[in-house]
Amino acid sequence: MLRALFSRKPITKLAFDPPAPVAGREGLALVLIVRDEARHIGEWAEFHRRAGVAHVVVYDNGCTDGTVAVLRDVLGARLTVIPWNQKLRDGVTGRELHNQVLAYAHALRNFGGRFRWMSCIDADEFLVPKRADSLPHALAHLGDCASISLPWHNFGRNGHMGPPEGGVLQNYTRRAADPMSGARGVTNFKWIADATRVTAVRVHSVEVDGAAVTCNDRGRRVSLKDRFKRNFYSAEHIQLNHYYSRSEAELAAKIGRGSNQTVAADRHAARVRRNVENIEAQEVEDRCAPAFLEWLDR
């Protein structure tokens, strides 16, 4: 308790009572916090619409471009937008409350009961079905699993100095060869969960039914700490593509926007550049995302 009082680290975990399930709940809802993503957000929204996402809850972190307008154009009634331009601190300790975690907790508690599944991802992340025609169908075999952890498959710059024409999915097809490399900043997860069983949330994990456990996309259940072991890895049913940097120009802009937490600019820039170096050290071709769209178009 004393350590928490004197810590300067942000508060990155929030606990709460889960929402009650709504009668007839079904489908997958995505939660997204955005700031000025107009260039690519239409592709992100269209992909997930075609992949069977039922609804998107967007937290607008001070967008000044056309991000929200593009989302409304693509998603229509499937979209809920909430203003979320803030940095909050604990009134006693002064510790920053992680703004993404706040949004995720709010979404899980206030919207999660309406859906069978909920996932909180970023605008540079795509959930790609591998063996099914939609994300809900790719989740159907998981039975009683309350939380699924999906490892990042990180894509770097792919040789692009500026944004290429034709969007992200067709132009970025080389990723880090080993999703479980262990390189700091390269190996991590996002999650899909049954919100009615989530009792605590961080950016990269949830606790369910009061326990720090999760499943892979095959349904194998482990503790959260054990998901970093190689035998947990799976992308058989759903692959999480993380287009970490996109082009060099967009990477520079990403660095310039700064961290979503209060971090010195030079430290943030060094961390991001180090991550890109790790991603691009050894790459493999991966066309699963454009291949999924081509399969839908047949």
Residue frames relative to the residue before (quaternion, step in Angstrom):
aa qw qx qy qz dx dy dz
M 1.0000 0.0000 0.0000 0.0000 0.00 0.00 0.00
L 0.6645 0.4925 -0.3007 0.4748 3.59 0.93 -0.92
R 0.6223 0.5433 -0.3467 0.4442 3.57 1.00 -0.80
A 0.6495 0.5141 -0.3187 0.4608 3.61 0.99 -0.80
L 0.6375 0.5451 -0.3266 0.4357 3.57 1.02 -0.80
F 0.7726 0.3596 -0.1816 0.4907 3.58 0.97 -0.85
S 0.4933 0.6629 -0.4359 0.3566 3.61 1.23 -0.10
R 0.2837 -0.7401 0.5830 0.1788 3.54 -1.20 0.62
K 0.4786 0.6830 -0.4345 0.3401 3.58 1.26 -0.06
P 0.5583 -0.6007 0.4426 0.3627 3.61 -1.08 0.62
I 0.4610 -0.6285 0.5451 0.3088 3.53 -1.26 0.46
T 0.0444 -0.8546 0.5153 -0.0457 3.57 -0.35 1.27
K 0.7134 0.3409 -0.2560 0.5562 3.60 1.24 0.25
L 0.0464 -0.7878 0.6141 -0.0026 3.56 -0.89 0.99
A 0.1975 -0.7685 0.6013 0.0945 3.56 -1.01 0.90
F 0.0713 0.7936 -0.5976 0.0896 3.57 -1.11 0.68
D 0.5298 -0.5680 0.5037 0.3781 3.54 -1.34 0.15
P 0.4479 -0.7086 0.4655 0.2837 3.62 -0.75 0.94
P 0.5623 -0.5996 0.4395 0.3621 3.57 -1.21 0.42
A 0.5184 -0.6018 0.4973 0.3491 3.55 -1.26 0.39
P 0.5040 -0.6456 0.4687 0.3310 3.61 -1.02 0.68
V 0.3634 -0.7074 0.5676 0.2131 3.55 -1.06 0.84
A 0.5589 -0.6149 0.4334 0.3488 3.58 -0.95 0.83
G 0.8304 0.1984 -0.1696 0.4923 3.54 -0.95 0.96
R 0.3220 0.7641 -0.5099 0.2291 3.61 1.19 0.24
E 0.1244 0.7809 -0.6032 0.1041 3.55 -1.10 0.73
G 0.7333 0.4682 -0.3019 0.3897 3.53 -1.33 0.12
L 0.4487 -0.6554 0.5496 0.2590 3.49 -1.47 0.06
A 0.1257 -0.7643 0.6291 0.0654 3.56 -0.97 0.94
L 0.2391 -0.7534 0.5960 0.1415 3.56 -1.10 0.75
V 0.1993 -0.7443 0.6280 0.1093 3.52 -1.20 0.72
L 0.0071 -0.8135 0.5758 -0.0813 3.54 -0.82 1.08
I 0.1327 -0.7469 0.6444 0.0961 3.57 -0.96 0.90
V 0.0483 -0.8460 0.5287 -0.0494 3.57 -0.63 1.15
R 0.0299 0.7451 -0.6658 -0.0228 3.49 -1.36 0.49
D 0.8557 -0.1592 0.0639 0.4882 3.56 -0.58 1.25
E 0.3270 0.7368 -0.5118 0.2971 3.56 0.52 1.28
A 0.2253 0.8399 -0.4797 0.1172 3.60 1.23 0.42
R 0.5998 0.5997 -0.3785 0.3705 3.62 0.98 -0.72
H 0.8353 0.2154 -0.0718 0.5007 3.60 0.83 -0.95
I 0.5026 0.7082 -0.4221 0.2603 3.60 1.16 -0.32
G 0.5906 0.5750 -0.3729 0.4261 3.60 1.12 -0.53
E 0.6412 0.5098 -0.3145 0.4796 3.58 1.03 -0.82
W 0.6321 0.5337 -0.3207 0.4614 3.58 0.99 -0.87
A 0.7023 0.4723 -0.2728 0.4574 3.58 0.81 -1.02
E 0.6653 0.5056 -0.3074 0.4553 3.60 0.93 -0.87
F 0.6262 0.5331 -0.3434 0.4535 3.58 0.98 -0.81
H 0.7331 0.4290 -0.2568 0.4612 3.59 0.72 -1.00
R 0.5655 0.5531 -0.3884 0.4727 3.59 1.16 -0.46
R 0.6964 0.4619 -0.2734 0.4764 3.57 0.88 -0.94
A 0.6642 0.4924 -0.3005 0.4755 3.58 1.16 -0.54
G 0.6427 -0.6102 0.2947 0.3575 3.58 1.23 0.31
V 0.3538 0.7316 -0.5115 0.2792 3.60 1.18 0.38
A 0.4094 -0.7500 0.4752 0.2100 3.57 -0.83 1.03
H 0.8073 -0.0502 0.0922 0.5807 3.59 0.98 -0.80
V 0.1640 -0.7557 0.6247 0.1081 3.56 -1.25 0.54
V 0.1624 -0.7570 0.6282 0.0770 3.55 -0.87 1.05
V 0.1009 -0.8241 0.5575 0.0008 3.57 -0.45 1.24
Y 0.1852 -0.7492 0.6295 0.0904 3.53 -0.96 1.00
D 0.2490 -0.8090 0.5245 0.0916 3.55 -0.39 1.33
N 0.1392 -0.8241 0.5486 0.0217 3.53 -0.23 1.37
G 0.7888 -0.3577 0.1702 0.4699 3.58 0.69 1.13
C 0.1707 0.8052 -0.5498 0.1421 3.61 0.97 0.77
T 0.1370 -0.7876 0.5975 0.0636 3.56 -1.04 0.88
D 0.6382 0.4746 -0.3341 0.5058 3.58 1.28 0.07
G 0.7139 -0.4806 0.3071 0.4062 3.60 -1.16 -0.40
T 0.2060 0.8284 -0.5045 0.1294 3.60 1.19 0.39
V 0.7219 0.4491 -0.2649 0.4550 3.58 0.67 -1.09
A 0.6288 0.5350 -0.3370 0.4526 3.60 1.00 -0.76
V 0.6445 0.5077 -0.3231 0.4717 3.60 0.97 -0.81
L 0.6460 0.5198 -0.3214 0.4575 3.59 0.93 -0.86
R 0.6497 0.5068 -0.3191 0.4683 3.59 0.95 -0.82
D 0.6338 0.5481 -0.3235 0.4396 3.55 1.01 -0.83
V 0.7307 0.4299 -0.2348 0.4755 3.59 0.91 -0.94
L 0.8080 0.3505 -0.1468 0.4504 3.57 0.79 -1.05
G 0.2180 -0.8152 0.5149 0.1508 3.62 1.14 -0.44
A 0.8536 -0.0796 0.0839 0.5079 3.57 -0.81 -1.06
R 0.5803 0.5835 -0.3813 0.4212 3.60 1.24 -0.16
L 0.6655 0.5177 -0.2831 0.4571 3.62 1.26 -0.01
T 0.0449 -0.7321 0.6784 0.0422 3.52 -1.21 0.80
V 0.1293 -0.8011 0.5830 0.0404 3.60 -0.83 1.03
I 0.0605 -0.7923 0.6070 -0.0121 3.55 -0.91 1.04
P 0.4170 -0.6862 0.5251 0.2820 3.65 -0.78 0.93
W 0.0432 0.8212 -0.5600 0.1009 3.59 -0.84 1.00
N 0.3355 0.7533 -0.4918 0.2794 3.58 1.02 0.80
Q 0.3934 0.7225 -0.4456 0.3531 3.58 0.06 1.28
K 0.0604 -0.7100 0.6907 0.1234 3.49 -1.40 0.21
L 0.0889 -0.8274 0.5544 -0.0099 3.56 -0.44 1.26
R 0.1397 -0.7838 0.6015 0.0656 3.55 -1.16 0.67
D 0.5614 -0.5725 0.4774 0.3594 3.52 -1.20 0.57
G 0.4595 -0.7365 0.4320 0.2444 3.57 -0.77 1.05
V 0.6765 0.4684 -0.2945 0.4860 3.59 1.20 -0.36
T 0.8046 0.3025 -0.1417 0.4909 3.57 0.71 -1.08
G 0.4172 -0.7110 0.4661 0.3212 3.58 1.19 -0.48
R 0.4511 0.7006 -0.4494 0.3221 3.60 1.25 0.02
E 0.4770 -0.6731 0.4914 0.2791 3.54 -0.98 0.91
L 0.3082 -0.7103 0.6023 0.1942 3.55 -1.11 0.79
H 0.4571 -0.7091 0.4619 0.2736 3.58 -0.55 1.17
N 0.4213 -0.7631 0.4326 0.2302 3.57 -0.48 1.23
Q 0.6209 0.5245 -0.3453 0.4693 3.60 1.08 -0.65
V 0.6639 0.5059 -0.3117 0.4541 3.57 0.89 -0.91
L 0.6068 0.5441 -0.3456 0.4650 3.59 1.06 -0.73
A 0.6681 0.4951 -0.3017 0.4663 3.58 0.90 -0.93
Y 0.6654 0.5109 -0.3130 0.4453 3.57 0.90 -0.90
A 0.6521 0.5045 -0.3185 0.4678 3.58 0.95 -0.85
H 0.6381 0.5267 -0.3208 0.4610 3.57 0.99 -0.84
A 0.6785 0.4955 -0.2946 0.4552 3.59 0.89 -0.94
L 0.6544 0.5173 -0.3180 0.4506 3.58 0.87 -0.93
R 0.7196 0.4673 -0.2521 0.4475 3.56 0.85 -1.02
N 0.7833 0.3802 -0.1801 0.4576 3.60 0.92 -0.90
F 0.7863 0.2789 -0.1549 0.5291 3.60 1.13 -0.53
G 0.5596 0.6869 -0.3664 0.2842 3.57 1.14 -0.66
G 0.6252 0.5795 -0.3448 0.3930 3.59 1.04 -0.63
R 0.6277 0.5643 -0.3275 0.4246 3.58 1.25 -0.38
F 0.7657 0.3576 -0.1565 0.5113 3.58 1.21 -0.47
R 0.5495 -0.5985 0.4657 0.3506 3.57 -1.21 0.50
W 0.8005 0.0933 -0.0124 0.5919 3.54 1.06 -0.85
M 0.0400 -0.7638 0.6421 0.0525 3.53 -1.26 0.49
S 0.0343 -0.7883 0.6144 0.0022 3.57 -1.07 0.80
C 0.2188 -0.7645 0.5966 0.1079 3.55 -1.02 0.87
I 0.1163 0.8009 -0.5714 0.1361 3.57 -0.37 1.25
D 0.5025 -0.6487 0.4865 0.3001 3.57 -1.34 0.09
A 0.6686 -0.5219 0.3615 0.3871 3.55 -1.31 0.26
D 0.6839 0.4319 -0.2952 0.5086 3.61 1.24 -0.22
E 0.6290 0.5052 -0.3286 0.4912 3.59 1.28 0.35
F 0.1015 -0.7848 0.6112 0.0151 3.55 -0.98 0.96
L 0.2694 -0.7289 0.6097 0.1563 3.57 -1.01 0.91
V 0.0919 -0.8403 0.5341 -0.0147 3.56 -0.40 1.28
P 0.3259 -0.7240 0.5664 0.2211 3.64 -0.64 1.01
K 0.2699 -0.7957 0.5262 0.1305 3.57 -0.93 0.90
R 0.8198 0.1885 -0.0733 0.5358 3.62 1.00 -0.75
A 0.7153 0.3894 -0.2283 0.5334 3.58 1.26 0.15
D 0.5576 -0.6329 0.4321 0.3191 3.54 -1.27 0.32
S 0.7849 0.1376 -0.1028 0.5954 3.60 1.29 0.03
L 0.6251 -0.5415 0.4094 0.3853 3.54 -1.26 0.33
P 0.6387 0.5060 -0.3583 0.4557 3.67 0.87 -0.71
H 0.6629 0.4851 -0.3158 0.4749 3.60 0.97 -0.76
A 0.6371 0.5274 -0.3282 0.4563 3.60 1.10 -0.64
L 0.6877 0.4572 -0.2681 0.4961 3.59 1.26 -0.40
A 0.4945 0.7350 -0.3950 0.2434 3.57 1.22 -0.46
H 0.6786 0.5212 -0.2946 0.4255 3.61 1.07 -0.66
L 0.5805 0.6703 -0.3444 0.3084 3.60 1.23 -0.33
G 0.3548 -0.8005 0.4516 0.1711 3.58 1.25 0.11
D 0.8467 -0.1630 0.1442 0.4856 3.55 -0.77 -1.11
C 0.3755 0.7097 -0.5159 0.2987 3.64 1.15 0.18
A 0.2377 -0.8026 0.5349 0.1151 3.58 -0.73 1.03
S 0.7860 0.1241 -0.0629 0.6024 3.59 1.24 -0.38
I 0.1016 -0.7801 0.6164 0.0349 3.55 -0.90 1.00
S 0.1986 -0.7727 0.5940 0.1031 3.58 -0.84 1.00
L 0.1263 -0.7951 0.5928 0.0223 3.54 -0.79 1.13
P 0.3601 -0.7576 0.4986 0.2187 3.61 -0.62 1.08
W 0.5562 -0.5920 0.4764 0.3365 3.54 -1.17 0.68
H 0.0891 -0.6988 0.7038 0.0916 3.52 -1.25 0.71
N 0.1655 -0.8667 0.4694 0.0333 3.52 -0.01 1.39
F 0.1607 -0.7694 0.6160 0.0519 3.53 -0.91 1.07
G 0.2958 -0.7709 0.5432 0.1522 3.56 -0.96 0.91
R 0.8121 -0.2980 0.2079 0.4565 3.56 -1.18 -0.64
N 0.2309 -0.8120 0.5072 0.1735 3.62 1.18 -0.41
G 0.6948 -0.5152 0.2632 0.4273 3.57 1.08 0.74
H 0.5441 0.6353 -0.3976 0.3773 3.62 1.22 0.00
M 0.2882 -0.7538 0.5669 0.1650 3.58 -0.76 1.02
G 0.7777 0.1219 -0.0678 0.6130 3.57 1.08 -0.77
P 0.6776 -0.4885 0.3388 0.4329 3.61 -1.21 0.27
P 0.3139 -0.7629 0.5304 0.1951 3.63 -0.65 1.04
E 0.5255 -0.5959 0.4892 0.3598 3.55 -1.22 0.42
G 0.7091 0.4738 -0.3256 0.4081 3.55 -1.13 0.64
G 0.5933 -0.6336 0.3504 0.3519 3.58 1.22 0.19
V 0.6975 -0.5003 0.3493 0.3757 3.52 -1.38 0.07
L 0.7223 0.5046 -0.2901 0.3734 3.55 0.60 -1.13
Q 0.6991 0.4586 -0.2789 0.4725 3.60 0.96 -0.76
N 0.7486 0.4419 -0.2093 0.4477 3.60 1.08 -0.70
Y 0.7321 0.3236 -0.2111 0.5611 3.59 1.21 -0.35
T 0.1491 0.8194 -0.5236 0.1793 3.55 -0.06 1.34
R 0.6394 0.4419 -0.3554 0.5193 3.61 1.21 0.38
R 0.0439 -0.8059 0.5894 -0.0349 3.51 -0.87 1.05
A 0.6847 -0.4258 0.3764 0.4563 3.54 -1.34 0.09
A 0.5090 -0.7023 0.4109 0.2809 3.55 -0.77 1.08
D 0.7987 0.2374 -0.0923 0.5451 3.57 0.98 -0.83
P 0.2853 -0.7872 0.5208 0.1665 3.63 -0.24 1.20
M 0.7311 0.3654 -0.2238 0.5309 3.61 1.19 -0.45
S 0.1754 0.8457 -0.4893 0.1211 3.57 1.11 0.69
G 0.3951 -0.7214 0.4809 0.3037 3.57 1.11 -0.62
A 0.4534 0.6733 -0.4684 0.3488 3.60 1.24 -0.11
R 0.5163 -0.6716 0.4320 0.3094 3.54 -0.79 1.02
G 0.7979 0.2542 -0.2143 0.5028 3.55 -0.83 1.01
V 0.6807 0.4754 -0.2864 0.4782 3.60 1.23 -0.24
T 0.7405 0.3416 -0.2086 0.5398 3.59 0.98 -0.78
N 0.3491 0.6952 -0.5820 0.2368 3.55 -0.69 1.12
F 0.3845 -0.7297 0.5357 0.1811 3.54 -1.33 0.11
K 0.1243 -0.6810 0.6946 0.1959 3.45 -1.47 0.13
W 0.3509 -0.7775 0.5031 0.1384 3.54 -1.20 0.41
I 0.1728 -0.6928 0.6827 0.1554 3.49 -1.45 0.34
A 0.0342 0.8407 -0.5349 0.0774 3.59 -0.69 1.01
D 0.4648 -0.5858 0.5770 0.3285 3.49 -1.41 0.26
A 0.3580 -0.7882 0.4580 0.2020 3.57 -0.19 1.29
T 0.6334 0.5552 -0.3426 0.4162 3.60 1.10 -0.59
R 0.7173 0.3798 -0.2551 0.5255 3.59 1.31 0.01
V 0.5110 0.6490 -0.4186 0.3775 3.60 1.29 0.01
T 0.1136 -0.8204 0.5601 0.0203 3.56 -0.78 1.08
A 0.7814 0.0444 -0.0654 0.6190 3.61 1.28 -0.11
V 0.1181 -0.8095 0.5743 0.0316 3.55 -1.10 0.69
R 0.0561 -0.6994 0.7097 0.0634 3.48 -1.35 0.66
V 0.7017 -0.4233 0.3235 0.4731 3.60 -1.26 -0.01
H 0.8244 0.2828 -0.1033 0.4793 3.58 0.79 -1.03
S 0.7947 0.1795 -0.1266 0.5658 3.61 1.19 0.15
V 0.1568 -0.7397 0.6381 0.1454 3.52 -1.37 0.28
E 0.3044 -0.6780 0.6219 0.2468 3.51 -1.32 0.30
V 0.1488 -0.7966 0.5832 0.0569 3.56 -1.00 0.84
D 0.8370 0.0614 -0.0949 0.5354 3.54 -1.00 0.92
G 0.6803 -0.5156 0.2743 0.4428 3.57 1.11 0.71
A 0.6637 0.4960 -0.2929 0.4772 3.59 1.28 0.14
A 0.4083 -0.6995 0.5397 0.2295 3.56 -1.14 0.76
V 0.3721 0.7129 -0.4929 0.3321 3.56 0.51 1.25
T 0.0286 -0.7862 0.6173 0.0052 3.54 -1.27 0.44
C 0.3159 -0.7119 0.5853 0.2255 3.56 -1.36 0.11
N 0.3971 -0.6306 0.5756 0.3365 3.54 -1.29 0.23
D 0.6925 -0.5068 0.2974 0.4185 3.60 -1.20 0.10
R 0.5862 0.5180 -0.3848 0.4899 3.59 1.29 0.18
G 0.5745 -0.6100 0.3701 0.4011 3.58 1.29 -0.21
R 0.4508 0.6785 -0.4646 0.3473 3.61 1.23 0.17
R 0.2439 -0.8091 0.5273 0.0878 3.58 -0.66 1.17
V 0.0815 0.7800 -0.6144 0.0865 3.58 -0.91 1.00
S 0.5951 -0.5036 0.4542 0.4313 3.54 -1.32 -0.01
L 0.6478 -0.5307 0.3659 0.4061 3.59 -1.15 0.47
K 0.6670 0.5072 -0.3207 0.4418 3.59 0.92 -0.80
D 0.6825 0.4994 -0.2929 0.4461 3.62 1.12 -0.59
R 0.5179 0.6484 -0.4351 0.3494 3.61 1.16 -0.13
F 0.6026 0.5559 -0.3614 0.4440 3.63 1.21 -0.27
K 0.5338 0.6055 -0.4176 0.4172 3.60 1.25 -0.09
R 0.6119 -0.6174 0.3561 0.3429 3.55 -1.01 0.86
N 0.6713 0.5175 -0.3261 0.4186 3.60 0.95 -0.70
F 0.5645 0.5696 -0.3984 0.4453 3.61 1.27 0.01
Y 0.5370 0.6760 -0.3991 0.3088 3.59 1.11 -0.68
S 0.2263 0.7352 -0.6252 0.1323 3.52 -1.07 0.88
A 0.0619 0.7454 -0.6635 0.0176 3.51 -1.19 0.76
E 0.2094 0.8252 -0.4955 0.1722 3.53 1.05 0.83
H 0.7943 0.3027 -0.1296 0.5105 3.56 0.98 -0.87
I 0.7847 0.0240 0.0042 0.6194 3.60 1.05 -0.78
Q 0.1249 -0.7784 0.6112 0.0700 3.56 -0.93 0.92
L 0.2701 -0.7480 0.5877 0.1485 3.55 -0.96 0.94
N 0.1275 -0.7919 0.5964 0.0321 3.56 -0.44 1.27
H 0.1015 -0.7908 0.6035 0.0076 3.55 -0.77 1.12
Y 0.1615 -0.7941 0.5827 0.0620 3.57 -0.35 1.29
Y 0.1897 -0.8838 0.4169 0.0958 3.46 0.61 1.34
S 0.8346 0.2068 -0.0856 0.5034 3.58 0.74 -0.98
R 0.1345 -0.7550 0.5990 0.2303 3.55 0.97 -0.97
S 0.8168 -0.2518 0.1337 0.5015 3.66 -1.02 -0.55
E 0.6764 -0.4763 0.3636 0.4283 3.56 -1.30 0.24
A 0.6423 0.5191 -0.3323 0.4555 3.61 0.96 -0.77
E 0.6866 0.4667 -0.2836 0.4799 3.58 0.97 -0.83
L 0.5873 0.5528 -0.3615 0.4678 3.55 1.16 -0.57
A 0.6522 0.5072 -0.3118 0.4692 3.59 0.93 -0.88
A 0.6519 0.5043 -0.3125 0.4723 3.58 1.02 -0.79
K 0.6145 0.5448 -0.3365 0.4608 3.57 1.06 -0.78
I 0.6518 0.4988 -0.3089 0.4806 3.57 0.94 -0.88
G 0.6693 0.5264 -0.2969 0.4322 3.56 0.96 -0.89
R 0.6269 0.5410 -0.3458 0.4412 3.60 1.09 -0.60
G 0.4176 -0.7296 0.4492 0.3026 3.56 1.21 -0.44
S 0.6506 -0.5202 0.3969 0.3855 3.52 -1.36 0.16
N 0.5115 -0.6195 0.4869 0.3429 3.56 -1.26 0.35
Q 0.6629 0.3614 -0.3088 0.5785 3.54 1.34 0.20
T 0.5874 -0.5597 0.4342 0.3914 3.57 -1.27 0.21
V 0.1920 0.7645 -0.5733 0.2236 3.55 -0.19 1.39
A 0.5590 -0.6015 0.4481 0.3535 3.59 -1.04 0.78
A 0.5750 -0.6415 0.3900 0.3251 3.58 -0.93 0.95
D 0.6748 0.4968 -0.3141 0.4463 3.60 0.91 -0.85
R 0.6368 0.5160 -0.3268 0.4705 3.60 1.03 -0.73
H 0.6430 0.5190 -0.3178 0.4650 3.57 0.98 -0.86
A 0.6659 0.5078 -0.3046 0.4538 3.60 0.87 -0.94
A 0.6639 0.5063 -0.3081 0.4560 3.59 0.91 -0.89
R 0.6480 0.5177 -0.3208 0.4574 3.59 0.98 -0.82
V 0.6729 0.4973 -0.3043 0.4554 3.59 0.87 -0.93
R 0.6637 0.4980 -0.3091 0.4647 3.59 0.91 -0.89
R 0.6293 0.5271 -0.3303 0.4659 3.59 1.03 -0.76
N 0.6418 0.5230 -0.3254 0.4568 3.59 0.98 -0.80
V 0.6527 0.5043 -0.3184 0.4673 3.59 0.94 -0.85
E 0.6270 0.5331 -0.3349 0.4588 3.58 0.97 -0.79
N 0.6599 0.5004 -0.3035 0.4713 3.59 0.97 -0.84
I 0.6487 0.5282 -0.3166 0.4472 3.59 0.96 -0.87
E 0.7658 0.4008 -0.1921 0.4647 3.55 0.88 -0.99
A 0.4299 0.7211 -0.4576 0.2928 3.61 1.23 -0.05
Q 0.7781 -0.0565 0.0484 0.6237 3.59 1.07 -0.75
E 0.0355 -0.8387 0.5410 -0.0509 3.55 -0.50 1.23
V 0.1486 -0.7458 0.6390 0.1157 3.53 -1.34 0.42
E 0.5437 -0.5915 0.4820 0.3496 3.55 -1.28 0.44
D 0.0703 0.7803 -0.6167 0.0763 3.58 -0.96 0.91
R 0.0045 -0.8251 0.5625 -0.0529 3.56 -0.41 1.27
C 0.2525 0.8158 -0.5015 0.1390 3.61 1.12 0.44
A 0.6606 0.5179 -0.3288 0.4327 3.64 0.96 -0.73
P 0.6997 0.4144 -0.3017 0.4977 3.67 0.74 -0.85
A 0.6018 0.5619 -0.3614 0.4375 3.59 1.10 -0.62
F 0.6236 0.5342 -0.3419 0.4570 3.61 1.01 -0.73
L 0.6698 0.4870 -0.3027 0.4718 3.60 0.91 -0.88
E 0.6322 0.5232 -0.3306 0.4661 3.59 1.01 -0.79
W 0.6372 0.5274 -0.3211 0.4611 3.59 1.04 -0.78
L 0.6451 0.5120 -0.3190 0.4689 3.61 1.01 -0.80
D 0.6972 0.5021 -0.2676 0.4363 3.59 1.04 -0.79
R 0.4958 0.6726 -0.4391 0.3301 3.61 1.19 -0.21
